[in-house]
Amino acid sequence: MKKILFIVLFFIGLNAMSQTDTVKYWKFENQASINFSQSYFSNWAAGGENTLATIGNYTFRSDYNKKKHKWSNWLNLALGYSYIGDAKPFKTDDKIEFISLYGYELTEKLYLTVMLTFKSQFAKGYNYKVDSTNYVSHFMAPATIDISSVGIEWKPNDHFFVNFSPVTPRWIIVDDQKLANEGSFGLDPAEKDSAGVIIKNAKKVKSMFGAKAMLVFKYEVFKNVDFVTKLELFTNYLHNPQNIDVNWQTAITLKVNSWLNVNITTELIYDDDVIFYDAAGDPIGPRTQFNENMKLGIGVKF
């Protein structure tokens, strides 16, 4: 796992050092925003509860283009909580996503590519409907790393591209022995004796090997209304290749002015290796996961 983390940090560090290269080949973009909603009640006859919700977002992008070479890097960070009355805060958003894509031009619209993808989250997460005291995730539990080598990218215009790699190793990391022993996020659970006592801890890393496709579409639908969607598909050659993992993210940004905007984001995930459980702890199988956020926020772009 340390070697995998080193690869991720290497790419991030290399991207930072690249700023010393000839500036004309690089383009950089940063965007930070804080989004919030709030309600307050005092002696309100109809009833109600004080609430405060806030989400912070940061995105970074760098693009390098020189002759037949291009190198793009995206970093997307988000963390948000909701406070309802005197209850403990609820996590409403949490994301760490880094993508690094190198391409060598074969034709005007085709590139030979290598792509690295890293995904995780910052803080502990809970299944609030079942139990708000025992965490079900935290930093590096899980984390997903893909290295899509020997890929082909087709980019017909500035709004759309599709990247396909038939050679993609994937690692699922659950850097928490408790969660790993439970078989969380598709890992094989710990071995137990007839009394339910653990006799052999589960491995914290699961390796896969398959094919991956990524489709990205970005368009300004109307003036000051931007639409971006990214679809990732992965099939594991080694286990049930007919079951395709899906990660589909969409964002709509409405710019009120240079610093105020409205963001609507959705994320849909399906992974047949991720098993859900009912309140009694009995498995109920994989489920389609969906997350939606609508946020009014203050943002700066630099």
C-alpha positions, 0 to 999 in steps of 0.5 A: 500500500505504501508503494501505491501511495507513493505513486499518487504523491509522485504524480502530484509532486511532479505536477507541482514541479512542472510549473518551473517548465516553460510557462507557455506550455502550461495552463492552470486553473483553481476554484474554491467555494463555500456553500451553505444553508441555514434556518433558525426558529424561536418560539415558532408555533408550527414547529421546526428545528434550527439547521446549518449546513455547509460544504467546502469545495476545491478544484484544481486543473493543470494542462500541458501541451507541447507538440504531440504531448499533452498531460492533464491533471484534475484534483477535486476536494469536497467536505460538508456537514449538516448541523440539526439542533443539538444533534451530532453533525451529519456528513453530507459530502466528502470527496478526494479525487485525483486524475492524471492523464498523459496522451501522445498524439497519433492523429488530430483526434486520437491519442495513445494514453496512460491514466492514473485515478485515485479516489478516497475521502477525508473523514469518518462516515456513518450509516445514520439510518442504521447506526450513528456511532459505528463508522462505516468508512474513513480516510483510505477506507476505502480508497481506489487506485486505477492505472489505465495503461495502453489506452486510446483517447478519442477527442472529436471536439473541445466538449467531449472525449472518451478514453478506453484502456483494456489494461487497467490494474485496480486496487481497493484499499481499506486501511482499517482492520475492523472494516476489512475484517467485515468484508467492507467494499468488496474485500474478503472478510476475516476467517472466523471459527465456529464461535465467531472468533477471528482466527485470521485477519482479512487483507486490507487490499484487493487487487483487480485487473480489467478494462476501464472506459471514461467519458467526459462531456462539458458544455455551456448550455446557456450563458453562465450555465455550465454542464459537466458529466463524467462516466466511468465504467470498469469490468474485472476480467478475473471475477464476473466480468459481465458485471460492470462497475459504474461511477457517473458524476454530473454537475450544473453550475449557474453563475449569478455573478463573478463570486456567487453561484448555484451548484447542482451535483449528482453521483451514481455508483453501482458496484456489485462487490459492495454488499449492503446490510439491513438494520439486523445486520443481514446482507441484502446484496448490492444496491445502486448508490445515489447522491445529490446536492444543491448548493448556493455558494460563494466561489473564487476562480484563480 
